[in-house]
Amino acid sequence: MIKYLLLVSLVIHATLANSESASKKWLTLNGQRPSVIARGGFSGLFPESSDFANQMALGTSVHDVVVLCNLQLTKDGVGICQGDIRLDNTTNIAMLFEKGSKTYRVNGQDLTGWFALDFTADQLLANVSCKSQKLNFVFIETCSCVPVISAEIRINVLKEKLGMNIFSRPSAFDGMLPMSTVDDVRNSNPPAFWLNVQYDAFYTENKLNVTNYIQKATRLQGVNYISSPEIGFLRRTNGVVNKAKTKLIFVFLDKKATEPTTNQTYGSILGNLATIKTFASGIVVPKDYIWPVNAANYLDAPTSLVNDAHKLGLEVYASGFANDFTTSYNYSYDPSAEYLQFIDNSQFSVDGLITDFPPTASEAVACFAQYPDIKPTKGQALIITHNGASGVNAGSTDLAYQQALEDGADIIDCSVQMSKDGVAFCLDSVDVTGDTTAAATFMSLSTTIPEIQQPAGIFSFDLLWSDIQTLQPQLTSPFENKGGLPRNPANKNKGKFLTLAEFLELARVKAVTGILINIENAAYLASQKGLDIVSAVNTALSNATFDKQSTQKSPDPIRRHFSAVQVSEYAVTLPRFSIVPTIDGFTTATTKVVNEMHAANISVYVTVLRNEFVTLAFDYFADPTIEIATYTSGIGVDGIITEYPATASRYLRNPCSSDSMPESSYSIIPAEAGSLLKTVPEETQPPASSPTPALDVADVVDPPLPAVTKPASPTSCNFSSFKCRGKHCKCGPFFSSNRGV
């Protein structure tokens, strides 16, 4: 029953996954588009090479996707598909066969674990299957990484089935799916099949003949690609396969690792590609062989490897792609950007991408590569920034806004804060501690204001504008203290903060479609600090002539068109999970809120969208583009508020986002909320959350703003309790040997 639920959900996607226009010209060896190779099927979502992984890869990828199986042999010579030679790293076999652990020497290393060659196919297939490699990320914003049920219960209920141990990937499919043989994968009818033989020398030493197995497999089943990191195996295989039907591919491992046939390092073999041409038609290389990443985690210049190989007639396949691996800062946590770096540059294109997430590679190949941006169409969702392009540059700085406009944002935003001397400027929070270097200079001004926030902070209204101008911006990540994922360290302290007037002038000069002004804490500023933020905003808009323009929009939390009609349209901003709730990382449903707002003629903006995979529900395939497609093309929001406008622009300015795409083109399909969760057995599904209590008018109607009142004069304090820092003095605990005067 579970299996059929999954397959039904794939039907629509599969019918759209046809070839794209043949007019594209590629820099691949044969001039055709690069292949998408699904390593273990869709192994980024489901256990490697399981039936779910293979079916999902076929249903969500380009029509000619290649499915790759990593070959291991059982004691009785049956081929199974597993990426790791030690099954305990990818299955729960250790729980079933407690005494089955052995130590073998594999390619010069002693490895201890549970090996396929110690068990018959019947022993393994009756109970055992695979998991994926572990990642170090344990923080997931939208899900719990703790297994839904304990391993012991899972064994008793579901027996020994497939499981995943990548913490950023679903654990809900653990124990569900049986291990796959090579025959199982071939019977899923992939358009092309790739068999990767990693350990021929090891199996030969232990009296198992991989070459004989390959000969039988290619004769009876058809194998389009055979790859191996062992030269001896490929030379022997040359004589037993039909090279017109089966390509032989040499796999490069780490440059310092030793190839077992020649005892040379793979780095030294790289310098003699002509020799590889004598026994193979192509090579697989880790992606950093092509685009090296330096110690600072930025891209270096590309190597000449692809062009050198192409000159010799060798195809080049890049490996190591996965949406939930940390990559170079150059990609801004957008996996599509990384794929495009390898296939859509002016110098070369690899011939194939080996990936755990074939839908994302498919969208890069079929949709984004070589397509120029198209103009926004009427009714298309707006791209609205969150403090500018704050995923790339420090938020609310000139660089963040300029980057956002270059990246295709329609509307740039300014969260208005006030300085002590009444200057309105742009910054995400009234507490300047996080977004600036204020803590290093003005810690003495730290205070607690419960009306604004519970933690202590350094607040903008306690600093003069001249003081704020001395601060450096600070590019921060919401995830740095919760598992890593820092943002663009090279730009951490670059840029300058803008006054509201400067922000409006930038918007005018750049002729942006609109601006978004956010106002918070107006009541507190008026009653406690004597600062009239509303008047400051109105004056700035009037001086910038925004109150007289009908071509530009100036939305705040409610969007207003400043034209002859004072208010012609309203909008609301809603958090993502008010529209698509999630539980344990799975979407559960789509609420009615967008339809109800539209029925009342109110536009809806969804906030805040980010690229980092830890923010994405499993239904979005660790791909921010799928989330954007879900909210825009799927649900129909009127705008998205994002810290990475380039990712949104690539999708919304591309034919693949249009419902009028030709039938022969691949289409990026929005996620259907709740459909993935239906594939999880009821006994392992997370408990349903209690319904949210209904709102009444008092919950959503703010009281009128208080009158602006100048703050009372500070009470006197004795000399020993008076403290100063620069121009700022206040009563408080004595803190320095230098007493204020």
ZIZIGI-V807327 format. One record per backbone hydrogen bond with DSSP energy under -0.5 kcal/mol. CO is the residue of the C=O (numbers start at 1). NH is the residue of the N-H. Records with the same first field share a line. If there is no record, write none. Layout:
CO = NH + NH
//
This chain:
1 = 5
2 = 6
3 = 7
4 = 8
5 = 9
6 = 10
7 = 10 + 11
8 = 11
10 = 14
11 = 15
12 = 16
13 = 16 + 17
14 = 17
16 = 18
21 = 24
24 = 26
27 = 349
31 = 26
35 = 37 + 353
36 = 38 + 66
37 = 39 + 355
38 = 40 + 41 + 68
39 = 43
40 = 49
41 = 43
42 = 45 + 46
47 = 50
50 = 54
51 = 55
52 = 56
53 = 42 + 57
54 = 58
55 = 59
56 = 60
57 = 61
62 = 65
65 = 192
66 = 38 + 68
67 = 194
68 = 40
69 = 71 + 196
70 = 82
71 = 198
72 = 80
74 = 77
78 = 74
79 = 182
80 = 72 + 82
85 = 87 + 116
86 = 89
87 = 90 + 91
92 = 95 + 96
93 = 96 + 97
96 = 98
97 = 100
102 = 113
104 = 106 + 111
105 = 107
106 = 109
109 = 106 + 111
111 = 104
113 = 102 + 115
114 = 87 + 88
115 = 118
116 = 75 + 119
119 = 75
120 = 124
121 = 125
122 = 126
124 = 127 + 128
128 = 179
130 = 163
136 = 138
138 = 140
140 = 143
142 = 585
150 = 154
151 = 155
152 = 156
153 = 157
154 = 158
155 = 159
159 = 161
161 = 129
162 = 175 + 176
165 = 167
166 = 169
171 = 174
173 = 176 + 177
177 = 162
180 = 81
181 = 185
182 = 186
183 = 187
184 = 188
185 = 188
186 = 189
192 = 67
193 = 224 + 225
194 = 69 + 196
195 = 197 + 227
196 = 71 + 198
197 = 229
199 = 203
200 = 204
201 = 205
202 = 206
203 = 208
204 = 207
208 = 210
209 = 213
210 = 214
211 = 215
212 = 216
213 = 217
214 = 218
215 = 219
216 = 220
217 = 221 + 222
224 = 247
225 = 195
226 = 249
227 = 197
228 = 251
229 = 231
230 = 234
231 = 235
232 = 236
233 = 237
234 = 238
236 = 239
237 = 240 + 241
241 = 243
242 = 245 + 246
247 = 226
248 = 281 + 282
249 = 228
250 = 252 + 284
254 = 257 + 266
255 = 267
257 = 266
259 = 263
264 = 259
265 = 269
266 = 270
268 = 271
269 = 272
270 = 273
272 = 275 + 276
273 = 277
275 = 278
276 = 279 + 280
281 = 315
282 = 250
283 = 317
284 = 252
285 = 319
286 = 289
287 = 290 + 291
290 = 292 + 303
292 = 300
294 = 297
297 = 329
298 = 294
301 = 292
304 = 308
305 = 309
306 = 310
307 = 311
308 = 312
309 = 312 + 314
310 = 313
315 = 283
316 = 351 + 352
317 = 285
318 = 354
319 = 287
321 = 356
322 = 325
328 = 331
329 = 332
331 = 334
333 = 335
334 = 337 + 338
335 = 339
336 = 340
337 = 341
338 = 342
339 = 342 + 343
340 = 344
342 = 350
348 = 345
351 = 35
352 = 318
353 = 37 + 355
354 = 321
355 = 39
356 = 44
357 = 360 + 361
358 = 362
359 = 363
360 = 364
361 = 365
362 = 366
363 = 367 + 368
364 = 369
368 = 371
370 = 372
377 = 380
382 = 384 + 640
383 = 410 + 411
384 = 642
385 = 387
386 = 390
387 = 396
388 = 386 + 390
389 = 392 + 393
394 = 397
396 = 498
397 = 401
398 = 402
399 = 403
400 = 389 + 404
401 = 405
402 = 406
403 = 407
404 = 409
405 = 408
410 = 513 + 514
411 = 385
412 = 516
414 = 416 + 518
415 = 427
416 = 520
417 = 425
419 = 422
422 = 424
423 = 419
424 = 500
425 = 417
430 = 432 + 460
431 = 434
432 = 436 + 438
435 = 474
437 = 440
438 = 441 + 442
442 = 445
443 = 446
447 = 457
449 = 452 + 453
457 = 447 + 459
458 = 432
459 = 462
460 = 420 + 463
463 = 420
464 = 467 + 468
465 = 469
467 = 470
468 = 471
472 = 437
474 = 476
477 = 480
479 = 482 + 484
488 = 491
489 = 492
491 = 394 + 494
492 = 475
496 = 398
498 = 426
499 = 503
500 = 504
501 = 505
502 = 506
503 = 507
504 = 508
505 = 509
506 = 510
507 = 511 + 512
508 = 511
513 = 553
514 = 412
515 = 555
516 = 414 + 518
518 = 416
521 = 525
522 = 526
523 = 527
524 = 528 + 529
525 = 529 + 531
526 = 709
530 = 532
531 = 533
532 = 536
533 = 537
534 = 538
535 = 539
536 = 540
537 = 541
538 = 542
539 = 543
540 = 544
541 = 546 + 547
542 = 545
545 = 548
546 = 549
552 = 562
553 = 515
554 = 560
555 = 517
558 = 556
560 = 554 + 562
561 = 563
564 = 566
565 = 563
570 = 603
572 = 605
574 = 607
575 = 578 + 579
576 = 579 + 580
579 = 591
581 = 588 + 589
583 = 586
585 = 618
586 = 583
592 = 596
593 = 597
594 = 598
595 = 599
596 = 600
597 = 602
598 = 601
601 = 570
603 = 572
604 = 638 + 639
605 = 574
606 = 641
607 = 576
609 = 643
612 = 615
613 = 616
614 = 141 + 142
617 = 620 + 622
618 = 621
620 = 623
623 = 626 + 627
624 = 628
625 = 629
626 = 630 + 671
627 = 631
628 = 632
629 = 633 + 634
630 = 635
631 = 636 + 637
632 = 636
638 = 382
639 = 606
640 = 384 + 642
641 = 609
642 = 386
643 = 391
644 = 647 + 648
645 = 649
646 = 650
647 = 651
648 = 652
649 = 653
651 = 654
653 = 374
654 = 657
655 = 658
656 = 668
658 = 661
662 = 665
667 = 669
671 = 673
672 = 675
674 = 678
676 = 679
677 = 680
681 = 684 + 685
682 = 685
696 = 699 + 700
697 = 700 + 701
700 = 702
718 = 721
719 = 722
721 = 732
722 = 740
723 = 730
725 = 728
727 = 729
728 = 725
730 = 723
737 = 739
//
